């Protein structure tokens, strides 16, 4: 297990003592605990401090954990740092608000040792992948003297320009926190950029990320009438989760997205990058009495979008 420096923020000192005991027992001993958002921000803005993971309580006086998470994401050094919310609050609006603010995961109080171990192992895997990418980008930047973003076509990446877009893993974690009853009231839709591979090989990493961000904004606009979250899943594919069971017209969504993207046609022509073309899959609905997993539901949505591309 790679070492991880953790900052925990909670206004309950008894809980912080318990958390420290639990984390220490599973091997995470480099932990700093503070009792408020203001204290946390002071530490995070101090360049002498650096943290690999943040554990934030939601229900705190003066500054909630959601507001703290939002402020953390505005700090350049912590824009991508894994944030796990730890709270007794289970109301859907708080769960969704935490993920919209930039949280990567969500754990309920009282903290279960096995659950927090699993979550932090996932955080460790995420950190290792990001460190690997940063090393490659730094090497390219040094060798050529140019800024570089190293992205693989198959892998998801973060898109920060669109408010409703969260990371792919965060969307999966959000769905898992809902439980079967609340998940039943949601709709999942897949979107496929038909010519994503051509776009990928026509530009550099920055150009590809920017293009996918434009697609994300178009998807966000097409879903503006619904409360939704979007994630980029890799391979030019997006997933949207809508917080209601809705009969979605895939063709109308597709037309709306492509009309938005058409506004960029001249720019893409100038840059010699293919204009993105998008196919929309059929809406997927979780069953209440079936045991379809969250991952399977998302795979089904992506497969539906791929089938729509094959029929185009």
Secondary structure, 3 states (H helix, E strand, C coil): CCCCCEEEECCCHHHHHHHHHHHHHCCCCCEEEECCHHHHHHHHHCCCCCCCEEEECCCCCCCCHHHHHHHHHCCHHHCCCEEEEEECCCCHHHHHHHHHCCCCEEEECCCCHHHHHHHHHHHHHHHHHHHHHHHHHHHHHHHHCCCCCCCCCCCCCCCCCCCCECCHHHHHHHHHHHHHHHHCCCEEEEEEECCHHHHHHHCCHHHHHHHHHHHHHHHHHHCCCCCEEEEEEECCEEEEEECCCCCCCHHHHHHHHHHHHHCCHHHHHHHCCCCCCEEECCCEECCCCCCCCHHHHHHHHHHHHHHHHHHC
